[in-house]
């Protein structure tokens, strides 16, 4: 047992928590690390007389991530822990911008009673887990990463969910996943809340405490994977996903095909006129807020000697926007157009083209240095005032230090520009500077 691990579990024993009986497996196979993230965020809102004209905050985040092993025997038991702390370094009332102090945070921090960012916020998440053969069941704090539900990690601290998830790999070449989510804790909050979708009223709107999901990944070969997933947010929407990922080695370079299709329709109260009148609504251009969306996307990527070039197309049909779990305080989707600004290009009727370029300088003798450029343009966005369009350009450069003394330290600059004629989408320029440091504890 390592020195740090011995100290850690000695503290648990002093605190009265069991450790000695779990030494075999649980302790020996445990891991812990501390992730530190310093983030400066600046968003310049370029048009419109509506406040704010600028969002600007700076903070320091700490995430202690502990993963235990399992007890020995046919059925193994373990527990994971996720401790998170966010500290404000700079934020003004005008640039945090939550003047009514409603239950909606700023970009990095929760809001106090005076419309200002709090000085610090924290939370602790625990996850109990059971393993039998190649099946794992986790109950508690989750960070799902599936086509129908993706946690967001774009600010100081990651978004987390409360629920249960089972994953089984007992059948060769198959991975089965199923579970239920009851609550979400946003990336800029210490409090859990119910779930919703865009159009349901934001911070003061309707909520659901039940998101059910199930899916399967089938690896036909090392090169080809097929996927099917189902997700349902009670009283809002149900969604089917089918995907294909194929990697083709070529004599020179490699070629990747990524196909995705979502079919989304109403669920529960969203399917009735009375339910939508209550507020169980989706954003879109007709049908009075009823979920009705099909989304197809294809992304093709060619990679060679540190370079990768990608071209993609995404097509939305139906009368509503693409639905996803979103309380309008930061969320992610499994769309090829989900990039830095959060515009996502998932509005009703939208058709988007995507161009990507990435370069890893390790191929040219500078390991740790990477850069990425993305451009996407969407049109045919359906509104009552006619079709609208938008475009976004993202650029980033990152460096992970390679020396032994600075290993785990990284710095990144991300820049984005968004221009849109959609009525509720403001034009913006955005800059983020990240300084990250990961310390393996044991």
ROFI-415119 format. One line per field, with one value per residue (C-alpha): residue number from 0; x, y, z; residue in one letter. Coordinates in pm, whole numbers, plus 32768, in hexadecimal, padded with zeros to 4 digits. Example, Ala and Ser with C-alpha at 12.3 -4.5 7.8 and 13.67 -1.06 7.14 Angstrom:
% ROFI-415119
seq = 0; 1
px = 84CE; 8557
py = 7E3E; 7F96
pz = 830C; 82CA
type = A; S
END
This chain:
% ROFI-415119
seq = 0; 1; 2; 3; 4; 5; 6; 7; 8; 9; 10; 11; 12; 13; 14; 15; 16; 17; 18; 19; 20; 21; 22; 23; 24; 25; 26; 27; 28; 29; 30; 31; 32; 33; 34; 35; 36; 37; 38; 39; 40; 41; 42; 43; 44; 45; 46; 47; 48; 49; 50; 51; 52; 53; 54; 55; 56; 57; 58; 59; 60; 61; 62; 63; 64; 65; 66; 67; 68; 69; 70; 71; 72; 73; 74; 75; 76; 77; 78; 79; 80; 81; 82; 83; 84; 85; 86; 87; 88; 89; 90; 91; 92; 93; 94; 95; 96; 97; 98; 99; 100; 101; 102; 103; 104; 105; 106; 107; 108; 109; 110; 111; 112; 113; 114; 115; 116; 117; 118; 119; 120; 121; 122; 123; 124; 125; 126; 127; 128; 129; 130; 131; 132; 133; 134; 135; 136; 137; 138; 139; 140; 141; 142; 143; 144; 145; 146; 147; 148; 149; 150; 151; 152; 153; 154; 155; 156; 157; 158; 159; 160; 161; 162; 163; 164; 165; 166; 167; 168; 169; 170; 171; 172; 173; 174; 175; 176; 177; 178; 179; 180; 181; 182; 183; 184; 185; 186; 187; 188; 189; 190; 191; 192; 193; 194; 195; 196; 197; 198; 199; 200; 201; 202; 203; 204; 205; 206; 207; 208; 209; 210; 211; 212; 213; 214; 215; 216; 217; 218; 219; 220; 221; 222; 223; 224; 225; 226; 227; 228; 229; 230; 231; 232; 233; 234; 235; 236; 237; 238; 239; 240; 241; 242; 243; 244; 245; 246; 247; 248; 249; 250; 251; 252; 253; 254; 255; 256; 257; 258; 259; 260; 261; 262; 263; 264; 265; 266; 267; 268; 269; 270; 271; 272; 273; 274; 275; 276; 277; 278; 279; 280; 281; 282; 283; 284; 285; 286; 287; 288; 289; 290; 291; 292; 293; 294; 295; 296; 297; 298; 299; 300; 301; 302; 303; 304; 305; 306; 307; 308; 309; 310; 311; 312; 313; 314; 315; 316; 317; 318; 319; 320; 321; 322; 323; 324; 325; 326; 327; 328; 329; 330; 331; 332; 333; 334; 335; 336; 337; 338; 339; 340; 341; 342; 343; 344; 345; 346; 347; 348; 349; 350; 351; 352; 353; 354; 355; 356; 357; 358; 359; 360; 361; 362; 363; 364; 365; 366; 367; 368; 369; 370; 371; 372; 373; 374; 375; 376; 377; 378; 379; 380; 381; 382; 383; 384; 385; 386; 387; 388; 389; 390; 391; 392; 393; 394; 395; 396; 397; 398; 399; 400; 401; 402; 403; 404; 405; 406; 407; 408; 409; 410; 411; 412; 413; 414; 415; 416; 417; 418; 419; 420; 421; 422; 423; 424; 425; 426; 427; 428; 429; 430; 431; 432; 433; 434; 435; 436; 437; 438; 439; 440; 441
px = 8000; 8088; 80DF; 7FC9; 7ECA; 7F2B; 7F00; 7DB0; 7D18; 7DAD; 7CE7; 7BAD; 7BF0; 7C20; 7AD6; 7A2C; 79FE; 7A4B; 7B90; 7C4A; 7B44; 7B44; 7CBC; 7CBE; 7C31; 7B83; 7CBB; 7DC8; 7D13; 7CA9; 7D1E; 7D07; 7D6B; 7D3E; 7CDD; 7D13; 7C85; 7CB8; 7BC9; 7BA6; 7A63; 7A0C; 78DD; 78A2; 7734; 774D; 75EA; 74A2; 7447; 73E5; 74D9; 75D8; 76D1; 77EB; 780F; 795D; 79C9; 7B06; 7B1E; 7BDA; 7B45; 7BB4; 7B30; 7B9B; 7B48; 7B5E; 7B14; 7B1B; 7B54; 7A5D; 7A4D; 7ABA; 79C2; 78B2; 7809; 78EF; 788C; 7935; 78FE; 7977; 7984; 798A; 79D9; 79C0; 7A16; 79FB; 7A9A; 7A50; 7B84; 7AD0; 7967; 7894; 771C; 7703; 77DC; 774E; 75F7; 74D7; 7428; 72EE; 73BF; 72DF; 7342; 742D; 75A1; 769B; 77A1; 7881; 77D8; 7686; 75D8; 75A9; 7478; 74F8; 752F; 76A5; 777F; 77BB; 7920; 792E; 7853; 788D; 77EC; 7835; 77B3; 77C0; 7786; 774A; 779A; 7770; 7821; 77B6; 7882; 789B; 7769; 778A; 766E; 76AA; 75BF; 75F4; 76C1; 76ED; 7798; 76E9; 7780; 7682; 75E0; 749A; 753B; 7691; 7717; 77AB; 790D; 793C; 796D; 7A1A; 796A; 78BA; 7743; 76D3; 7596; 74F2; 746B; 74BC; 7575; 75BF; 76C8; 76FE; 7811; 77C1; 776B; 789B; 78A6; 7773; 7759; 75FC; 759E; 745D; 73EF; 732B; 738B; 72C2; 7382; 748F; 7592; 75FD; 7768; 773B; 7666; 7675; 7506; 7457; 7320; 7228; 7265; 71C8; 71FC; 722A; 70DB; 7059; 708A; 71F3; 7238; 70C9; 7038; 6FB7; 7094; 70A0; 7143; 7155; 723A; 7242; 7347; 73BF; 74B0; 75A2; 76F4; 7750; 78B9; 78AA; 7A22; 7B3D; 7ADA; 795B; 786A; 76EF; 761C; 74B2; 743A; 72EA; 72A9; 716A; 7141; 6FEF; 6EE6; 6FCD; 705A; 70C9; 71F0; 727E; 73E8; 749A; 760C; 772D; 78A1; 7999; 7B13; 7BC5; 7D41; 7DCA; 7F1D; 7F55; 7E98; 7D44; 7BD7; 7ABC; 7946; 7856; 76DE; 75D1; 7454; 7363; 71E6; 7139; 6FC8; 6EEE; 6EC6; 6DB9; 6D40; 6DFE; 6D19; 6BDA; 6B5D; 6B16; 6C70; 6D1C; 6C41; 6CCB; 6E2B; 6EA3; 6F10; 702A; 70CA; 7072; 6FAA; 6E4F; 6D7E; 6D64; 6E99; 6E63; 6FA5; 6FC5; 7127; 7202; 7377; 746E; 75E4; 7714; 787D; 79A5; 7B0B; 7C59; 7D91; 7F01; 8044; 7FAB; 7EB1; 7D3C; 7C3A; 7AC5; 7991; 7831; 76C4; 759B; 742A; 7306; 719E; 7059; 6FB4; 7082; 71EC; 72C2; 7260; 735F; 737B; 73BA; 7356; 73F0; 7517; 7614; 75E9; 7684; 75FD; 767E; 7666; 7783; 772D; 7746; 7874; 78F6; 77E2; 76C1; 75F8; 75FD; 7554; 742C; 7308; 71D2; 7217; 7387; 747F; 75EF; 773F; 7870; 79E5; 7AEF; 7C69; 7D4A; 7EC5; 7F97; 80F7; 818A; 81B3; 829E; 836B; 8298; 81D6; 80BF; 8069; 7F1C; 7E39; 7CD9; 7C02; 7A8D; 7998; 7826; 7706; 7594; 746A; 72F9; 72AE; 7133; 7093; 6F49; 700C; 70A4; 71E3; 7316; 7487; 75BE; 7730; 783B; 79B7; 7A83; 7BFC; 7CC8; 7E34; 7EA5; 7FEC; 8026; 817A; 825F; 8371; 8363; 8354; 8225; 8176; 7FFE; 8003; 7F52; 7EE4; 7DE0; 7D4A; 7BF9; 7B62; 7A0C; 7936; 77BF; 76E2; 756F; 742D; 7359; 727D; 72EC; 745A; 7548; 768C; 77BA; 7934; 79BD; 7B0F; 7B6E; 7CC0; 7CEE; 7E11; 7DEC; 7EB8; 7E78; 7F20; 7F0E; 7EF4; 7EFC
py = 8000; 815A; 825E; 834F; 8237; 81C6; 8327; 8352; 8216; 8257; 839C; 82D7; 81E8; 8308; 839A; 8253; 81DA; 806D; 802A; 7EFF; 7E04; 7E90; 7E99; 7D82; 7E04; 7F43; 7FF3; 7F49; 7F94; 80F5; 8232; 83A4; 84E3; 8659; 871E; 8897; 8982; 8AFA; 8B99; 8CFA; 8D26; 8E54; 8E6B; 8FAC; 8FC5; 9097; 9106; 9168; 9264; 9155; 9122; 9097; 9111; 9043; 8F11; 8EF2; 8E15; 8D73; 8C53; 8B28; 89CD; 8899; 8739; 861A; 84D6; 8393; 8241; 810D; 7FA7; 7E90; 7D99; 7C3A; 7B21; 7AD7; 7C26; 7D51; 7E91; 7FE6; 815B; 8289; 83F5; 853E; 8678; 87C6; 892C; 8A69; 8BB1; 8D08; 8DCF; 8EE6; 8F32; 906E; 9094; 9113; 9004; 8EE5; 8F6D; 8ED7; 9017; 8F6B; 8E67; 8D57; 8BEA; 8C08; 8C2C; 8CF6; 8C5E; 8BD8; 8C10; 8C02; 8D4A; 8DDE; 8EA3; 8FE8; 8F70; 8F3D; 8E08; 8D4D; 8D43; 8BC6; 8A94; 8924; 87CD; 8662; 8540; 83D3; 82A5; 8149; 8031; 7EB9; 7DD1; 7C72; 7BCA; 7CDC; 7D9F; 7EE2; 7F9A; 80FB; 81C0; 832E; 8437; 83EF; 8495; 83EE; 83F3; 835B; 83D0; 841F; 84C5; 856D; 8623; 877E; 87D7; 8929; 8A08; 89F1; 88B6; 8799; 876B; 8636; 8565; 8497; 8343; 81D8; 8144; 7FDA; 7F78; 7E11; 7D7F; 7C11; 7BCC; 7BD9; 7D0C; 7DA8; 7EBB; 7EE7; 801F; 8076; 8152; 8278; 83DE; 84A3; 85E9; 86C0; 87A4; 88AE; 8908; 8A53; 89E4; 8928; 88C6; 87A6; 87EF; 874D; 8732; 87E9; 8843; 8986; 8A37; 89C2; 8B0F; 8B09; 8B40; 8B6E; 8A69; 8907; 87E5; 866C; 8583; 8453; 8417; 82A7; 8220; 80DC; 8087; 7F95; 7FB7; 7E99; 7E7F; 7DAD; 7DD7; 7EB9; 7FA6; 7FA4; 7FF7; 8009; 80BA; 80D0; 81A3; 820D; 832D; 83BC; 84F3; 84BE; 85BB; 8652; 856B; 8410; 83DB; 82BD; 82C7; 81EF; 821D; 818A; 81CA; 8131; 8162; 8100; 80DD; 8153; 8122; 8290; 830E; 82A0; 82F5; 8306; 82FF; 8372; 835B; 83C5; 83CA; 8441; 841C; 84E8; 8508; 857C; 84C7; 84EF; 8653; 86DD; 860B; 86BB; 881D; 8843; 87C7; 88B9; 89D1; 897B; 89B8; 8861; 88F7; 88DF; 89F7; 89F5; 8AAF; 8A0E; 88F9; 89D0; 8937; 87C6; 86FE; 868E; 8666; 8588; 85CF; 8528; 856E; 84E9; 8540; 84C3; 84F0; 84AD; 849D; 849C; 84EB; 85C2; 8668; 861D; 86B7; 8686; 86D9; 86AD; 86ED; 86FC; 8710; 8750; 8713; 8737; 885F; 8872; 88A4; 8774; 871C; 86CF; 86EE; 8862; 894B; 8A6C; 8A83; 89BD; 886D; 8790; 86BD; 85A5; 867B; 86BA; 882F; 884F; 8931; 8A4E; 8B57; 8A6E; 8AD2; 895D; 899C; 88C1; 89A3; 892E; 88F3; 8951; 88C4; 88E7; 88AC; 8874; 888E; 8824; 882D; 87AC; 87A3; 86E5; 8777; 863A; 85C2; 86EB; 86C8; 879C; 86A5; 873C; 8854; 8836; 8921; 8905; 89D0; 899F; 8A55; 8A09; 8AB3; 8A6F; 8AE5; 8A92; 8ADA; 8AE8; 8C14; 8CD1; 8DE7; 8D01; 8C37; 8CAA; 8C4D; 8C4F; 8BFC; 8BB3; 8BAB; 8B10; 8B0E; 8A77; 8A3B; 8964; 88F8; 87DE; 8803; 86D8; 8702; 8624; 8751; 87E6; 86A6; 86CB; 8843; 88C8; 8A14; 8A58; 8B83; 8B5F; 8C6A; 8C66; 8D48; 8D17; 8DDB; 8D92; 8E27; 8D4C; 8E37; 8DC7; 8D7C; 8EA0; 8EC7; 8E8E; 8E72; 8D92; 8D4E; 8C4F; 8C10; 8ACA; 8A6B; 8904; 882E; 86C1; 8626; 84AA; 8461; 82E6
pz = 8000; 7FA4; 80AD; 8040; 8037; 8195; 821D; 816F; 81FC; 8353; 8359; 8300; 841F; 8514; 8498; 84F1; 838C; 833D; 8289; 8314; 82A9; 814D; 8119; 801C; 7ED6; 7F44; 7FC5; 7EF7; 7DAF; 7E0B; 7D5D; 7DB2; 7D04; 7D2C; 7BF6; 7C08; 7B02; 7AED; 79F2; 796E; 78A8; 77CE; 76E8; 7624; 75B6; 747E; 742B; 74C9; 75D4; 76CD; 77EA; 7821; 771E; 77B6; 7895; 7947; 7A6B; 7AF1; 7BE2; 7C6B; 7C7A; 7D3C; 7CFF; 7DE2; 7D29; 7DF2; 7D52; 7E2F; 7DCE; 7E21; 7F3F; 7EE3; 7EA7; 7DA5; 7DEC; 7E1C; 7ECD; 7EC4; 7EE8; 7E21; 7E90; 7DD3; 7E9B; 7DE5; 7E47; 7D76; 7DE9; 7D55; 7CF4; 7C3A; 7BD9; 7BD6; 7BFD; 7A98; 79FE; 7AD0; 7A73; 7B33; 7BA6; 7C2A; 7CE8; 7C5A; 7C72; 7B4B; 7B75; 7AAE; 79CC; 7AE1; 7C31; 7CE3; 7D39; 7E94; 7F07; 7E70; 7D0C; 7D3B; 7D1E; 7E63; 7EE7; 7EE0; 7EAE; 7EEE; 7EEC; 7F3A; 7E6D; 7ED6; 7DF7; 7E7D; 7D8A; 7D64; 7C70; 7C0D; 7AF9; 79EE; 7A5F; 7B29; 7BD7; 7C5B; 7D3C; 7D95; 7CE2; 7B6E; 7A46; 7920; 77C5; 76D6; 7591; 764C; 777C; 7797; 78CA; 7895; 7900; 785B; 798B; 7AE1; 7B5B; 7AA6; 7A94; 7B57; 7B6A; 7C7D; 7C23; 7BDB; 7AB1; 7A58; 7957; 78E4; 780B; 7852; 76E6; 7603; 751F; 75C7; 76CD; 7762; 7826; 78E2; 7A01; 7A85; 7ADF; 7BE1; 7C14; 7B77; 7C17; 7B20; 7ADE; 7B98; 7CBE; 7E09; 7DFC; 7D50; 7C82; 7B98; 7A23; 78FC; 778D; 76CB; 76B8; 780B; 78B8; 792A; 7A9B; 7AFB; 7A10; 7A2B; 7A96; 7A83; 7B7F; 7A9F; 7976; 790D; 781E; 7783; 766C; 75CE; 7521; 7438; 73C2; 7289; 7265; 72D8; 71C2; 71D2; 72F0; 72DE; 73E7; 7452; 7579; 7603; 76F0; 7783; 7858; 78FA; 788B; 7785; 767A; 7611; 752B; 745B; 73E6; 72E4; 729D; 71D8; 7204; 710F; 7108; 6FC8; 6FC3; 6E75; 6DD1; 6E25; 6F56; 6FD4; 6F8D; 708D; 7046; 7158; 7110; 720A; 71FD; 730C; 7301; 7411; 7469; 7589; 76D6; 77DE; 7816; 76EB; 760D; 7680; 764A; 77BE; 781E; 7734; 77BE; 7917; 7894; 781F; 76D5; 75DA; 7512; 73A1; 729D; 72A8; 734C; 7487; 7528; 74D7; 74A9; 733E; 72BB; 71E3; 71D3; 70E8; 70EA; 7032; 7082; 6FB5; 7030; 6F85; 7062; 6FFE; 70BB; 71CB; 70E1; 70D6; 6FEF; 7026; 6F57; 6FDA; 6F8E; 707D; 701E; 710B; 70A5; 7165; 720F; 7350; 73B1; 7404; 756E; 767C; 77F6; 7825; 7941; 787C; 796A; 789F; 77F3; 76E6; 75C9; 74EB; 73B1; 72BF; 72D8; 7454; 747D; 7550; 754F; 75A7; 7473; 7411; 72BD; 7326; 72D2; 7218; 70A6; 70BD; 6FC3; 7017; 6F73; 7050; 7001; 70FE; 7108; 7221; 723B; 7339; 7334; 73CB; 7265; 7231; 736E; 745C; 7534; 7605; 7512; 745A; 739C; 7310; 7221; 71E0; 70FF; 70D7; 7025; 7054; 6F8A; 6F4D; 70BE; 70CF; 717C; 7161; 70B3; 6FAB; 6F8F; 7054; 7051; 712C; 7129; 722C; 7220; 733B; 736C; 7487; 74DB; 7601; 769A; 7794; 783B; 7803; 7907; 7A3A; 7B23; 7A6F; 7A06; 7A2C; 79E6; 78B2; 781E; 7713; 765A; 75B0; 74D2; 7429; 7350; 7317; 7228; 7208; 7180; 7266; 7337; 7494; 7444; 7477; 73B7; 7493; 74A9; 75BB; 7658; 7760; 7800; 78BF; 799F; 7A16; 7B00; 7B56; 7C85; 7CA3; 7E1A; 7E08
type = X; X; X; X; X; X; X; X; X; X; X; X; X; X; X; X; X; X; X; X; X; X; X; X; X; X; X; X; X; X; X; X; X; X; X; X; X; X; X; X; X; X; X; X; X; X; X; X; X; X; X; X; X; X; X; X; X; X; X; X; X; X; X; X; X; X; X; X; X; X; X; X; X; X; X; X; X; X; X; X; X; X; X; X; X; X; X; X; X; X; X; X; X; X; X; X; X; X; X; X; X; X; X; X; X; X; X; X; X; X; X; X; X; X; X; X; X; X; X; X; X; X; X; X; X; X; X; X; X; X; X; X; X; X; X; X; X; X; X; X; X; X; X; X; X; X; X; X; X; X; X; X; X; X; X; X; X; X; X; X; X; X; X; X; X; X; X; X; X; X; X; X; X; X; X; X; X; X; X; X; X; X; X; X; X; X; X; X; X; X; X; X; X; X; X; X; X; X; X; X; X; X; X; X; X; X; X; X; X; X; X; X; X; X; X; X; X; X; X; X; X; X; X; X; X; X; X; X; X; X; X; X; X; X; X; X; X; X; X; X; X; X; X; X; X; X; X; X; X; X; X; X; X; X; X; X; X; X; X; X; X; X; X; X; X; X; X; X; X; X; X; X; X; X; X; X; X; X; X; X; X; X; X; X; X; X; X; X; X; X; X; X; X; X; X; X; X; X; X; X; X; X; X; X; X; X; X; X; X; X; X; X; X; X; X; X; X; X; X; X; X; X; X; X; X; X; X; X; X; X; X; X; X; X; X; X; X; X; X; X; X; X; X; X; X; X; X; X; X; X; X; X; X; X; X; X; X; X; X; X; X; X; X; X; X; X; X; X; X; X; X; X; X; X; X; X; X; X; X; X; X; X; X; X; X; X; X; X; X; X; X; X; X; X; X; X; X; X; X; X; X; X; X; X; X; X; X; X; X; X; X; X; X; X; X; X; X; X; X; X; X; X; X; X; X; X; X; X; X; X; X; X; X; X; X; X; X; X; X; X; X; X
END
